[in-house]
Amino acid sequence: MPDTRTPYGKFDAAALAALRETFDTTAILCLVDQLDAIRARYGAPSGLRDDLLRLHGMAHTVMNGAGLAYATTGPTLLDQADEVLDELDDWIAMLKRAVQALEPLQRLRAA
């Protein structure tokens, strides 16, 4: 099938016609909202950055014999690691869904 020219590039006409029937562009806006939530969580006080720094300080004490970096009344090293891993797993799942949502756009590639 011939290619179709648009203001944003040349696309396979059949793929464009099919995606016009099935692709929901609001999915991209949902991804923006999800990334905003990740960004807010990453840098916020007690965000992932701080959680990783706490985990490093705790691991540095336990593994390398360094002085205490954080109070011992908070989470344990294992609890802190579990919290960070759970958060990263959530982010990975969200990013995989983002890739799946955007992959159909690759079908537009003209031959």
C-alpha positions in Angstrom: 0.0 0.0 0.0 1.3 3.5 -0.6 2.7 5.8 1.9 0.8 8.8 3.4 2.5 12.1 4.1 1.5 14.0 7.2 2.8 17.1 8.9 4.8 14.8 11.2 6.3 12.4 8.6 5.6 9.8 6.0 3.7 6.7 7.2 2.5 3.4 5.8 -1.1 4.2 4.7 -2.6 0.9 5.8 -1.0 1.0 9.2 -2.2 4.6 9.7 -5.7 3.7 8.7 -5.7 0.8 11.2 -4.2 2.8 14.0 -6.7 5.6 13.5 -9.4 3.0 14.3 -7.7 1.5 17.4 -5.0 3.8 18.9 -6.1 5.8 21.9 -4.0 8.9 22.1 -5.1 9.7 25.6 -3.0 6.7 26.7 0.0 9.0 26.1 -1.4 11.6 28.5 -1.9 8.9 31.1 1.8 8.0 30.7 2.6 11.7 31.4 0.6 11.6 34.6 2.3 8.4 35.7 5.7 9.8 35.0 4.8 12.9 37.0 3.9 10.7 39.9 7.2 8.9 39.6 9.1 12.2 39.4 7.3 13.5 42.5 8.1 10.3 44.4 11.7 10.3 43.3 12.7 13.7 44.6 10.2 14.3 47.4 11.4 14.2 51.0 11.4 10.5 51.9 11.4 9.8 48.2 13.2 7.0 46.4 16.4 9.1 46.3 16.4 9.4 50.1 15.4 5.8 50.5 18.4 4.7 48.4 20.7 6.9 50.4 19.4 5.5 53.6 19.8 1.9 52.2 23.4 2.8 51.2 24.2 4.1 54.7 22.8 1.1 56.4 24.5 -1.3 54.0 27.8 0.6 54.4 27.6 0.2 58.2 26.7 -3.5 58.0 29.0 -4.5 55.1 31.9 -2.3 55.7 31.9 -1.6 59.4 31.3 2.1 58.9 29.8 4.2 61.7 26.0 4.5 62.0 24.6 6.7 59.3 21.0 6.6 60.4 19.1 5.9 63.6 18.6 2.3 64.5 15.0 2.9 65.5 13.7 3.0 61.9 13.3 0.2 59.4 15.8 -2.6 59.3 18.2 -3.0 56.4 16.0 -5.8 55.0 12.8 -3.7 55.3 14.5 -0.8 53.6 15.7 -3.0 50.8 12.3 -4.5 50.4 10.7 -1.1 50.2 13.1 0.1 47.5 12.7 -3.1 45.5 8.9 -2.9 45.7 9.0 0.7 44.5 11.4 -0.1 41.6 9.2 -3.1 40.6 6.2 -0.8 40.4 8.1 1.6 38.2 9.4 -1.2 36.0 5.8 -2.5 35.5 4.6 1.0 34.7 7.4 1.5 32.2 6.7 -1.8 30.6 3.0 -0.8 30.2 4.2 2.5 28.7 6.3 0.6 26.1 3.4 -1.6 25.2 1.1 1.4 24.8 3.5 3.2 22.5 4.8 0.2 20.4 1.8 0.3 18.0 3.1 3.7 16.7 6.1 1.9 15.3 3.8 0.2 12.8 3.5 3.5 11.0 7.0 3.2 9.7 6.9 3.6 5.9 8.7 1.0 3.8 
